[in-house]
């Protein structure tokens, strides 16, 4: 699911325009440019039917949309929401926003532009994914 979710998000022109290819799992790279997105799997597992394991599984993923300003973080989040509203990856059956919130952090080191402020819009996304055979 991890590779498919990144491909799914980058296939959306709005997301790619905001972050280029800056989507990572679990943490922003040290000194990395923003805007960027970090993904965190909150819950997941395997789906089952009465006949056994299903190829479709669900996961709750947190997408942290980072920006040097609140507006930049919000625009990145809106691009992710738009991508979820129009799933185009055949392995992603659905992507549904369940929750969102805002955060602000002061970093230990400066961003490439010298700022130490990081704005974040957190989205919780329910992903329904068709696992590889």
Secondary structure, DSSP 8 states (H G I E B T S, - for coil): -HHHHHHHHHTSHHHHHHHTT-EEESS--TT--SSEEEEEEEEE---EETTEE-SEEEEEEEEEEEESSHHHHHHHHHHHHHHHHT---TTEEEEEEEEEEEEEEE-SS--TTS--EEEEEEEEEEEEEE---
